[in-house]
Amino acid sequence: MNKMTIRVPFVDLKLQHEPIQMQLQHAIQSVLEQGDFILGQAVSDFEAAFAAASGATYGVGVASGTDAIALGLQACNIGAGDEVILPANTFIATLIGVERAGAKPILVDCDRQTALIDLRKAANAITPHTKAIIPVHLYGQMVSPHELLNFADTYKLLIFEDAAQAHLAERDGYHAGSVGIAAAFSFYPSKNLGAFGDGGMLLTQDSDVAQKMMRLRNYGASQKYFHTEPGTNSRLDTLQAAVLHQKLPYLSQWNRDRLTIAQQYDNELAPLATAGIIPMENQSDTGHVYHLYVIRVDDSCPIERQQLQEKLTAVGIQTGIHYPIPCHLQPAFTNLGYQPGDFPQAEKLSKEILSLPMYPGLSSSQVKEVVAAIAHAVSTSKTDKLKEGVGSREWGVG
């Protein structure tokens, strides 16, 4: 069987890396020559640079975005007996991070137009044990900082941002990572700022949180062989930090490229709105950094999401679903006691959403090709259904 030709990949990292390949190789070679592979100079340099770019005071690099959440919550003194509010439609790492910190995750529904946490639903979930809220800045768009700050002030909660998909995103005059007491970032390779493997960081304005985070990531040690608290081994590799630091100066332009691509998608897809193809709403204007470009295939569309994805795959266009199963329906977390129907918007979205190719370097002609393929799939499905309807009537059915 011939391998299918991929005409438009979901992500193409080569387009980012090839123009700066010499810089990346030099940065890696410098670490090899220096030999400071664990918590080397490149780590502290990148921590400071990324914190400054994000409007934060301190950055603490760790092994993954999941660790940034789990250890970051601990560094904020959130643990056993505390409840933490988070959306049901996030990547499972958010939920895992809360549980690993020893706290109890309290899930709430989302806004169907943006997929961001619904703060009205969050207000209904607050109990005397609620200590924090984790707004997930999903797909590259921030939850409104003004609304978050008012919410946190009203209910006396900490804001701990999950900004894994929102590097340098902006809204209401804030950068992602500068709103709450702390924020977790992931540098998974496909992120807007991606490493050559796993990596993460906690940003904070609080020196005590930063100092505790530095201890927790390094066996709970305040100095070598002197351990003040139970910690773990979760350190951002020096090699990864060196790579990330070289890529950081290009991030703003890469984000602008993503926005331009998203705006073209919006324009090209607009005629399909009446056919049930609805892009997720951008409420952040140019502050949205479009880690993902997501559409909804809603009930009025003549083709179902799975069928549309299959048709796109058949013509060499890769897509994704972020995320196909909400957290409360994951088999690993039946212990939380949630049931199907508890979060109807998240459940509805999980059956509608489709992520289209999105990355710096995606060409205008490729965007047109993706949208043309969607339009063709919708059109042919509509025609097929009309034919089926005629046939049914001819046979006296329906």
N, C-alpha and C positions, 0 to 999 in steps of 0.2 A: 504494500500500500504506500502510495506517495505521501510524504509528509506535507501537510497543508502549508501553503505560503502565508506568512503573516504580513499583511499589507500595512496595518496600523497597530503596532504593539501597544499594550496598556501603559507600559513605562519603558523608556529607552535611556538608560543612564549614560551610555556611551556619548551621547550628544553633549552632556555636561562635562564629562571627564576628558575627552580628547583634546579640547582646546587648552586645557591647563595641565596636561599630562606631565610635562617637564617639571612644573612647580610641585606637583604631587610626588613625583619620584624623588625630587631633591629633598622635600620635607621628610619622606620616609628614610632616605639615606642618611640624613642628619641624625635622626634618632638611632639608626643602626650604629653610626660612628660614635655617638655619645654614650649609648648603652644604658640610658636611664629609662628602661621599659616600664617601670611601675612608678606612678606619680612623678613622672619626670617634668622638666621645665615646660614642655609643650602643653601639658595638662593645665598648669596654672595660667599660662599665657592664654589658652583658649577659654578657660573659665572666665577670666576677666573680660576678654573681648566679647564673648557671647552675652554676658550679663550687661555690659555697657550698651550693646546694640539693642537689647530688649528692655532697657529702662530699669534694670534691677541693679542692686548694689553688689550682691554676692552670687557666685555660681559654684556649684559643687558637682563635679563630674562623677558619674557612677556607671555601672556596667550595662544598664538598660533603662528604658522608660518605666518598666514595671517596678524596678528597684527605686527609681526616683519617686514613685508614688508611695510605695510601702515604707521605705526609710524616711522619706520626706514627711509623711504623716507622723511617724514616731518622733522625728526631730521637732515637730510642732506640738509634741506631748498629747497626741491623740492615740488612744489605745483601748484597752479593755474597759467595758462599761459605756463607751461613747458610741453614739450613732452618727453616721455620716451619710448625707443625702447625695445621691448621684443619679444620672438618667439611666433608664433601662436600655436605651439604644446606644451603647458605647462598646468599644472593644473590651473584651473580657478582662484585659490587664487592669483596667480601672477598678473593677470589682475585686480582682485578686489582690491588688495593692491594699485595699481597705481591709480585707480579711487578714492579710499577712501582718498588718499593723496591729491586729488584735481587736479592731473596732467592728461594729455591726453595720453592714451596708443597708441603707434604706433606699429602695429604688422608687423613682417617680417617672411619670410619662413625659412626652416631649411635644413640641409644637410641630405639627405635620408639615407646615410650609418651609421650615428651616431645619428641622430635625434636632434643634437645640433644646435643652432642658426647659420645661414649662415651670416657671417660678410660682405660678398660681397653684399648680399641683404640689410643688415643693412646700409651699406654706401649709398645706393641709397635712403634710407628713411629719411636721415638727412635733417632738415630744420633749419632756424635761431632760431627756438624755441626749438630745441632738447637740452636737458640738461643732460640726463643720458641714459645709456644702462643697461638692466638687463640680463646678461647671466644666463640662467637656466642650472645648472650643472645636467643634466638629467640622471636618471637611476643609478647614482653613478659615472658618468664620468664628469670631469671638461671640460668646454670650455678652449681652450689653453690660459693660462695666458699671454704668450709672444705675441700672436696675439691680445688679448684683450688690453693689455697695449699699443701696437703700435697703435691700432685702436683709443683708447681713447685719446692718445697723438695727433694723427693726427687731430681729430675732436674736441678736447678740451671738452671731455665729462667725467662725473663721471661714475665710474663702481660701480654698486650696485648688488652684487651677490645674486642670489636665490640658496642657497645651501641646500634646504630642504631635498634633497635626497643624499647628498654628505658628510656626516660626516667623517672627516679625509681623504677625497680623496686628491690625490696629482697629480700634473702634472707640468712639466717644473720647478721643484724645489719649487713649491708653494703648500701650503695647501689650500683647499677650505675655504674661509672666510678671507684669508690674501691678496687677490689681489687688491680689490677695496677700496673705502672709507668706505664701510660697507657691511655686508652680513647677510641675514636672514636664520635662521634654524628653522626646525620644529622638535618637539619631539613626534609627533603622535605615538601611540603604536607600529605600524609596521615598523617604521623607523629603520635604523641601530642602532641608540641610541634612544630608545623609552621610554616614560613615562607610567604611569598607567592611562593616560587620555590625555587631550590636554596640549600643552606647546610649547614655542618657545623661540628664543633668537636672539638678534642682536649682531654681533661682529663688532668691529671697532678698528682702530689704532688712531682715532681722539678723544681727550678728550672732545672737545666741542660737538661732535655728541653724545658721551656717556652720557654726563651730560644732554643734551636736551632730549635724549631718556628716561632717568630715570625720568625726569619731566613729559613727555608725558604719560608714562604708569601709573602714579600715580596722575591723575587729574590735571596735569600741575603744580604741587606744587614743589617749590624748598625747602620748609620746611613746616611743618605741618600748614595747614590753610592759607598758603601764596602762591597764585596761580599766576604764572607769564605768563601763556599762556593757551589757551583752551586745555585740555588733556582728558584722558579717564581713565577707570579702566581696566588695562590689565597687571596683575602681575602674574608672574610664582608662583604657589602655593609652599609653603615651603615643603609640603609633596612630591610633584612631584620632586622638586629639590633634596631632600634627596635620592629619588629612583634613579634619574639620576646620581647623584654623585657616588653612589655605583656601578652602571653599567659601568661608564666611564672607569675604569681601564681594563675592558675586551673588550672594543670596538675594539682595534687594532687587537686582536686575532680573534674576530668575523668577522672583515673585511677580514682578511687573509683566514678564513674558506670560506667566500663567494667567494673569488678569486679562491680558489682551486676547489670549486664546479663549478664555471663558466668555468674554464679551462677543467674540465671533460666534461661539456656540449659541449664546443667547439669541443673537440676531438670526442665525440660520434656522434655529429651532422654533422661532416664534410662530411661523405658519402652522406648526404641528400642534399648537396648544389646543385647538378645537378638536383634535383627534386624540386628546388625552396624554400627550407627551409634555410634561411639565417640569422645567428645571427647578431645583431647590432655590428658594428665595434668597437673594443677597440683600441683607439689611445693613451692610457695612461699607457700601460704595467701594472705593479703591482700597479699603483696609482688608478686604477678603483676599487671602493668599492662595486659595484654590489648590490645596493639597489634593483634593479630589473634585471632579466635576460630576455632579449627581443629578439624574433626572428621575421623575416619578412616572411610571406607566400606570395611570389610574384606571378606574373602572370603566370610564367612557372610551378607552382605547380599544380598537377592534382586535388587538393582539395582546396576549398575556406577556408578562415580563420574561418568563422562561423561554417562550417561543421567540421573542425578539432577540434575546441573547443568543439563542441557537442560530438564528438566521444571520446575525452579525458574525458569529464565529465561523460560519460556513463560507463567508466571503473574506475571511482573513482579518477581521477586526476584533481585537481582544477587549473584553470588558470585565468588570468586577461587581461584587455586591458587598456593600459595607453598611450594614451587616445582615446576613440572612436569618439569624436567630437572635432575638433579643436576650439580654442577660438572664431575665427571670425564667426563660424557657430552656436554658441550658441544663442538660442532665446533671452536670457537676454541682449545681446550686439549688437542687430541689429542697435542700435543708432550709432555705430561706422562707419557704412556705407560700410562695407566690403561685398563682394559677393562671392558665390561659384566660384571657379577657381582662386581667387586672390592669394592663396598660394598652388600651386599644389603639392609640395613635402609633406607638412603637411597633405593635404587632402588624398594623396595617402597612406602615412604611416598609417593614421587613419584606413584605410581599410585592412591593411596588418599585423599590429603588434599584437603579442601575448606574454604575459608575463608568463613565466614558473615558477613553484615552486622554491623559492630561500630563504634560511634562514640558519643560522648556525645550524648544526645538521642534515641537509638533508643528507642522507646516499648515498654512491656510488651506492648501489643497487637500491635506489629510483630514482636516476638520470638515470640509465640504463633503469629502468621501464618506465620512462617518455619518453625517446628517442625511446624505442622499440614501445611504443604505437603510437608515431608520425609516425614512419616508417611503422607500420602496417596500419595506416589510409591512408597514402600516397599510399602505395602499393596496397591496396584493391581498393582505388578510381581509381588508374591508370588502374587496371585490369577491373574494371566496365566500364570505359570509352572506353577501347579497345573493350570490348564486345558490347557496344552500337554502336561503329563505325562499327564493323563487321555486326551487325544487320541492320544498316542503309544502308550499301552497298548491302546487300542481297536483301533489299526491293527497291533498286534503288534510294535511297535518299542520296544526298551528294556525 
